[in-house]
Amino acid sequence: MKTARALMALCAVCAVLCVVLVLLSLLPPKWTAVSLLPPIAPFPQAAMPQGDIAVNTADMSELMLLPGVGPVTAAEIQRQRAIQLFFYPEDLLIIRGIALKKLENMRPFISVP
């Protein structure tokens, strides 16, 4: 008897879930969960500032004049620009050791094409 009641309760729950799913499938696409999220703003591409140090041509000693850049980070910048030049200051974020805070400190002193 208890098993039959438990089975009937389970069937009732399944029936309710099926009704909910059917009703959700009838909603217009604009009511999806993704559409309820706020729009994602693109990463701001700042105007290319003209600073003293051109990161695409500077040697190791010039790169180390930038705030927060030591020999390891300068070498990493040189290694990365040998693969691909930097076109925006934000391109430096791919360098390990350069995060947003350090980039903002460096921004007044760097130039990119």
Residue pairs with C-beta under 8 A, 6 or more apart in sequence:
29 35
43 90
45 88
45 90
46 88
46 89
46 90
46 107
48 88
48 89
48 111
48 112
48 113
49 89
49 107
49 108
49 110
49 111
50 111
51 107
51 108
51 109
51 110
51 111
52 109
52 111
53 62
53 63
53 65
53 66
53 109
53 110
53 111
54 110
54 111
54 112
55 63
55 77
55 81
55 86
55 92
55 110
55 111
55 112
56 81
56 85
56 86
56 112
56 113
60 71
60 74
60 75
60 78
63 69
63 73
63 74
63 77
63 78
64 70
64 71
64 74
65 109
66 106
66 109
66 110
67 102
67 105
67 106
67 109
68 98
68 102
68 105
68 106
69 77
69 106
72 97
73 95
73 97
73 98
76 95
76 96
76 97
77 92
77 95
80 86
80 94
80 95
85 113
86 92
86 112
87 112
87 113
88 112
89 103
89 106
89 107
89 110
89 112
90 103
91 112
92 98
92 103
92 106
92 110
93 99
93 100
93 103
98 106
